[in-house]
Amino acid sequence: MELFPIPSETYKLGFIGAGKMAESIASGVVRSGVLPPSRIITSHSNPVRRDAFESFGVTLLPRNEDVIKDSDVVIFSLKPQVVKGVLLQLKPLLTKKKLLVSVAAGVKLKDLEECADQSRFIRVMPNTPSAVGEAASVMSLGGSATEEDADLIAQLFGSIGKIWRADEKFFDAVTGLSGSGPAYIFLAIEALADGGVAAGLPRELALGLASQTVLGAASMAAKTGKHPGQLKDDVASPGGTTIAGIHELEKGCFRGTLMNAVIAASKRSKELSQS
Ligand SMILES: NC(=O)c1ccc[n+]([C@@H]2O[C@H](COP(=O)([O-])OP(=O)(O)OC[C@H]3O[C@@H](n4cnc5c(N)ncnc54)[C@H](OP(=O)(O)O)[C@@H]3O)[C@@H](O)[C@H]2O)c1
């Protein structure tokens, strides 16, 4: 069956599930100018959620059905345990003219496609820094999604951070790394700040320095194109302070512990998506 291209200059974007992730994506899309708010719609009965979207110009419609009818691209931003039931309910409206997207963690394309009875579907795994425009997202394409569909989704999610494309078989590993990774780094920031306090710094200064140090190091790793091992070597002078600190991290199995954390979270993601 021939697929109609999504009209890139005029398409409307709908969200089913007007929660935190939908708000991050919609506000990022509007802020970056990828779409004007007049082309974004959603639905929610809770006035607090409605206000959150209306504050940046998104239109609220009465029902999910109205959102689907009026959208060319629909992002299902629902909790994993809810998404399949909602797809089944809305199935009669989910024609192949529409590009469907799910951000629900752990829900496979096979199941999404089966519930929607169509495979013009893209699964995206974003992470919580989407709230500040720094998401690390990965997408995988369903059976009928086209290259143009992928470009459109890359543009939408590019407005809330960076997005990569990968085979769906990698999604548990993606969950273990970028999905759970922000929590590992929050722990690291807290521990760095505690170290600063232990070494005599006031708490507020220690926390500020710890956060900015992680931000700066991440920015250098992402922007210089240098291998992180090279960046580490560049700042570890012979007999200096940094190599003394690195020695302690190595004694505490810092790298092995982080690797194990990613592997453990990936395994857990696999277990949860099979249950
Ligand atoms: N937040 C993140 O950073 C993040 C990262 C990666 C993946 N995800 C995925 O993104 C999805 C959404 O997460 P979230 O953090 O945005 O959760 P959320 O804030 O709870 O958003 C889900 C929204 O869906 C609404 N909803 C529930 N049932 C509905 C229905 N039948 N029709 C329409 N709306 C309905 C909920 O309303 P009520 O609150 O009134 O029930 C809520 O507003 C999840 O699957 C999660 O795995 C989130």
The ligand as an SDF file (V2000), in Angstrom:
LIG
                    3D

 48 52  0  0  0  0  0  0  0  0999 V2000
    9.9110   11.4140   31.7400 N   0  0  0  0  0  0  0  0  0  0  0  0
   11.0060   10.9850   31.1060 C   0  0  0  0  0  0  0  0  0  0  0  0
   12.0700   11.5800   31.1650 O   0  0  0  0  0  0  0  0  0  0  0  0
   10.9650    9.7520   30.2370 C   0  0  0  0  0  0  0  0  0  0  0  0
   12.1480    9.2450   29.6940 C   0  0  0  0  0  0  0  0  0  0  0  0
   12.0850    8.1480   28.8220 C   0  0  0  0  0  0  0  0  0  0  0  0
   10.8590    7.5790   28.5260 C   0  0  0  0  0  0  0  0  0  0  0  0
    9.7230    8.0870   29.1070 N   0  0  0  0  0  0  0  0  0  0  0  0
    8.4510    7.4600   28.7930 C   0  0  0  0  0  0  0  0  0  0  0  0
    7.5140    8.4660   28.4520 O   0  0  0  0  0  0  0  0  0  0  0  0
    6.2110    8.0240   28.8110 C   0  0  0  0  0  0  0  0  0  0  0  0
    5.4930    9.1490   29.5310 C   0  0  0  0  0  0  0  0  0  0  0  0
    6.2420    9.4470   30.6870 O   0  0  0  0  0  0  0  0  0  0  0  0
    5.9560   10.7550   31.5450 P   0  0  0  0  0  0  0  0  0  0  0  0
    7.1100   10.8960   32.4590 O   0  0  0  0  0  0  0  0  0  0  0  0
    5.5690   11.8750   30.6440 O   0  0  0  0  0  0  0  0  0  0  0  0
    4.6710   10.2670   32.3780 O   0  0  0  0  0  0  0  0  0  0  0  0
    3.4200   11.1320   32.8770 P   0  0  0  0  0  0  0  0  0  0  0  0
    3.8760   12.4920   33.2730 O   0  0  0  0  0  0  0  0  0  0  0  0
    2.6920   10.2880   33.8680 O   0  0  0  0  0  0  0  0  0  0  0  0
    2.5520   11.2840   31.5440 O   0  0  0  0  0  0  0  0  0  0  0  0
    1.5990   10.3770   31.1140 C   0  0  0  0  0  0  0  0  0  0  0  0
    0.3110   11.1740   30.8960 C   0  0  0  0  0  0  0  0  0  0  0  0
   -0.6300   10.3360   30.2530 O   0  0  0  0  0  0  0  0  0  0  0  0
   -1.9100   10.6390   30.8230 C   0  0  0  0  0  0  0  0  0  0  0  0
   -2.8390    9.5340   30.5620 N   0  0  0  0  0  0  0  0  0  0  0  0
   -3.0600    8.4130   31.2880 C   0  0  0  0  0  0  0  0  0  0  0  0
   -3.9780    7.6380   30.6830 N   0  0  0  0  0  0  0  0  0  0  0  0
   -4.3660    8.3050   29.5620 C   0  0  0  0  0  0  0  0  0  0  0  0
   -5.2930    8.0310   28.5240 C   0  0  0  0  0  0  0  0  0  0  0  0
   -6.0220    6.9110   28.5080 N   0  0  0  0  0  0  0  0  0  0  0  0
   -5.4280    8.9370   27.5260 N   0  0  0  0  0  0  0  0  0  0  0  0
   -4.7030   10.0860   27.5210 C   0  0  0  0  0  0  0  0  0  0  0  0
   -3.8130   10.3980   28.4830 N   0  0  0  0  0  0  0  0  0  0  0  0
   -3.6500    9.5220   29.4820 C   0  0  0  0  0  0  0  0  0  0  0  0
   -1.6000   10.8350   32.2770 C   0  0  0  0  0  0  0  0  0  0  0  0
   -2.6490   11.5100   32.9150 O   0  0  0  0  0  0  0  0  0  0  0  0
   -2.9060   11.2540   34.5020 P   0  0  0  0  0  0  0  0  0  0  0  0
   -1.6780   11.7390   35.1800 O   0  0  0  0  0  0  0  0  0  0  0  0
   -4.1180   12.0480   34.7690 O   0  0  0  0  0  0  0  0  0  0  0  0
   -3.0840    9.7690   34.6270 O   0  0  0  0  0  0  0  0  0  0  0  0
   -0.3190   11.6560   32.1940 C   0  0  0  0  0  0  0  0  0  0  0  0
   -0.6110   13.0340   32.0700 O   0  0  0  0  0  0  0  0  0  0  0  0
    6.3910    6.7770   29.6850 C   0  0  0  0  0  0  0  0  0  0  0  0
    6.0460    5.6360   28.9440 O   0  0  0  0  0  0  0  0  0  0  0  0
    7.8660    6.7350   29.9990 C   0  0  0  0  0  0  0  0  0  0  0  0
    8.3460    5.4110   30.0240 O   0  0  0  0  0  0  0  0  0  0  0  0
    9.7470    9.1600   29.9510 C   0  0  0  0  0  0  0  0  0  0  0  0
  1  2  1  0
  2  3  2  0
  2  4  1  0
  4  5  1  0
  4 48  2  0
  5  6  2  0
  6  7  1  0
  7  8  2  0
  8  9  1  0
  8 48  1  0
  9 10  1  0
  9 46  1  0
 10 11  1  0
 11 12  1  0
 11 44  1  0
 12 13  1  0
 13 14  1  0
 14 15  2  0
 14 16  1  0
 14 17  1  0
 17 18  1  0
 18 19  2  0
 18 20  1  0
 18 21  1  0
 21 22  1  0
 22 23  1  0
 23 24  1  0
 23 42  1  0
 24 25  1  0
 25 26  1  0
 25 36  1  0
 26 27  1  0
 26 35  1  0
 27 28  2  0
 28 29  1  0
 29 30  1  0
 29 35  2  0
 30 31  1  0
 30 32  2  0
 32 33  1  0
 33 34  2  0
 34 35  1  0
 36 37  1  0
 36 42  1  0
 37 38  1  0
 38 39  2  0
 38 40  1  0
 38 41  1  0
 42 43  1  0
 44 45  1  0
 44 46  1  0
 46 47  1  0
M  CHG  2   8   1  16  -1
M  END
$$$$
